[in-house]
Amino acid sequence: MSVAIENFVKAIYKNGKRDNNDTKPGNIAKELGISNAAATDMAKNLAAKDLLKYQKYKPLKLTDNGTKMALSVIRKHRLWEALLFKLFDMSLHDIHREAELLEHQTSDLLAEKISEYLGNPKFDPHGDPIPNADGEITTSDTSISLSNANEGKSYTISRLMSDDKEFFDFCALNGLKYGNTLVVSKQFTNNKMTQILINNNTILLNQDFTSIIYVNENK
């Protein structure tokens, strides 16, 4: 399959897992930087290949074949991220950018070799789960977005769901890393902002950040 097709099904899968669950062609087009017309044409083409279900004005839904393809690409992407992070201590943005290129050139055999070398990791450095060789995610996800976290509670950062360099630069400067602990000191619901305490520093985050930072409550 072409790079464009793999990226399209991957975008549908990932968008379907986010809070807004928006997999309409227009949103996928925005995600991939293509026109709405191109996204619609691609959706119709992939529906004919039994990779997704297409209905005009409706969200796109992957078939079993489409989901299998998406998870295969995601597995290779996240394994490369884990390998690059381990070997070269590259930034989260840089490992994502390189993995975007490498995922399409990686055989199943090489992916398995990378996984074995890394000790078959369950998560990548962003905290995203890595599917196994059968295209299954065997870990349970109980995390919530920081925007939905409760005041006065302590949380561990479980996922950073972005590919934006400025976002990762900000996170690195402020200790917002996978596995780090924070406390939600105040939720400003009307203004959609969250105040947190991390590493003895108080930070005020807007919803653009809190909607893509996922956490698990510390019991």
C-alpha positions, 0 to 999 in steps of 0.5 A, spaced: 500 500 500 502 507 498 504 511 504 498 516 502 493 510 504 497 508 510 497 515 513 489 516 511 487 509 515 492 511 521 489 518 521 482 515 522 484 510 527 488 515 531 482 521 531 477 515 533 481 514 539 481 522 541 476 525 545 472 529 540 472 522 536 471 526 529 473 522 523 469 526 518 473 527 511 474 534 513 477 533 519 482 527 516 483 532 511 485 538 516 490 532 519 493 530 513 494 537 510 490 535 504 483 538 501 476 536 503 475 534 496 482 529 496 480 526 502 473 525 500 476 521 494 481 517 498 475 515 502 471 513 496 477 509 493 478 506 500 471 504 501 472 500 494 478 496 497 474 494 503 478 498 508 473 503 511 466 505 510 464 511 507 457 515 507 456 522 505 456 527 511 458 521 516 464 520 520 469 515 516 469 508 520 475 503 518 473 496 517 477 490 520 482 490 514 483 498 515 484 497 522 489 491 521 493 496 517 492 502 521 495 498 527 500 495 523 503 502 521 502 505 528 506 499 531 512 500 526 512 508 528 512 507 535 517 501 535 521 506 531 520 512 536 522 507 542 528 505 539 531 512 537 529 515 544 533 509 547 539 509 542 540 517 541 536 520 546 532 524 541 527 529 543 520 527 543 518 531 536 524 529 533 523 521 534 516 522 531 518 526 525 523 520 523 518 515 525 513 518 520 518 516 515 521 510 517 514 506 519 512 506 511 519 502 509 519 497 515 517 490 514 514 486 519 520 482 520 524 488 522 519 491 526 519 484 530 527 484 531 526 492 533 521 489 539 525 484 541 531 488 542 527 493 546 524 487 550 517 488 547 515 494 550 508 496 551 508 503 551 512 508 546 516 514 549 510 519 549 506 514 553 502 511 547 501 503 547 504 499 542 500 494 538 503 487 538 505 483 532 498 481 532 495 488 531 492 487 538 493 493 544 494 488 550 494 494 555 488 497 558 487 505 558 484 508 564 487 515 563 483 521 562 485 528 559 488 533 564 482 538 562 477 532 565 482 531 572 479 533 579 482 539 583 486 537 589 488 530 586 495 527 584 496 524 577 501 521 573 502 523 566 501 517 561 500 520 554 502 526 550 498 526 544 501 531 539 506 531 534 507 539 535 515 541 536 513 547 540 508 543 545 514 538 546 519 544 547 514 547 552 513 540 556 520 539 556 522 546 559 516 545 565 517 537 566 511 535 563 514 528 561 511 521 561 511 518 568 512 525 572 507 526 577 503 533 578 497 536 582 491 539 579 490 545 584 485 549 580 480 548 574 477 554 571 471 551 568 468 557 564 475 559 561 477 552 560 484 553 563 487 548 568 492 550 574 497 545 576 503 544 580 509 540 578 516 540 580 514 545 585 512 550 580 505 552 578 503 552 571 496 555 568 495 551 561 489 552 556 485 547 553 489 546 547 494 543 552 490 540 557 486 536 552 492 532 549 495 531 556 493 525 559 493 522 566 492 517 571 490 518 578 494 516 583 491 512 589 
